[in-house]
Amino acid sequence: MQILLCLNAGEHRFADLRTAIPRVSANILTDRLRALERAGLVERHYLPPPRASHVYTLATLATALRPSLDALAGWRAA
């Protein structure tokens, strides 16, 4: 859920997600991102050099979740 909440705010690199979710290990984060990709909720895009990294975004399928994710983010902030 935390990954989806972060990606709802916009695209993130892996390192940005690690910073945003400090209690998750790199291995677990990788596993969760791969599972979300397989489920069709997250997409991974490659950035060409000089940035040369991957960014993660919500997939089209996950756009239906945006109102719920916005509500959860608002609740979390309050």
N, C-alpha and C positions, 0 to 999 in steps of 0.2 A: 504494500500500500504506500509506503514512504517513497518508493521509486516512482510510482505513478503520480504522487503528489508533486514531487520535484519536477518531473517531466511535463506536468500540466502547466508549469510556469514557463516552460520553454526548453529548448534543446540543451543538453548537458554532455560534457565529456565525462569519461569514466572517473577521472580525478576529481571533477566537480561533484559527482555523485558521492564519492568517498568522503569528501569534505562535508557535504550536506547531511550525510547519514554516518556519523562517526563511529557508531557502535557495531557496524557490520564489517566483517573481514572482507578482504579483496576476493577470496575464493567464493564466499557466499554471495557477494554482490554479483560476481560473474555468473554464477549458477542461476540466480534470480533473473538477471537480465536475459540470459539465454532462454529460460522458461517463458518469460514474457514475450520474447521474440517468437518462439514456437507457437504461442497462443494467439499471436497476431495483434498484440496490444502495444508492442514497442518495435520501432525500426531503428536499425543501426546504419549510419551513413559514414563513408570514408571521406575525410577532408584531404585534398591533395597538398603536396609540399608548398610552402614551408611549414604549414601547421601539421600535416601528416599525422592525423589521429582520427579516432572514430568519435562521432557524436550520436547520442541517442535522443529520439523524439517519440512522442506518442504516435501510434499508427492511426490510420483512418478509422479502423474499427473502434479504437478507444475514444474517438471524439464524442461518442454518445455518452461517455462517462464524465465528460467535462463539467456539466452542472453539478453532479454529485461530488466530484473532486473539488470544485470551487467551494461548495458548501462545507466539506470536511476541512479544507484549508482555512476557511473563515472561522469555523468552530475551534480549530487548533490554535489560531492566532488569538482568539478571545480567551 
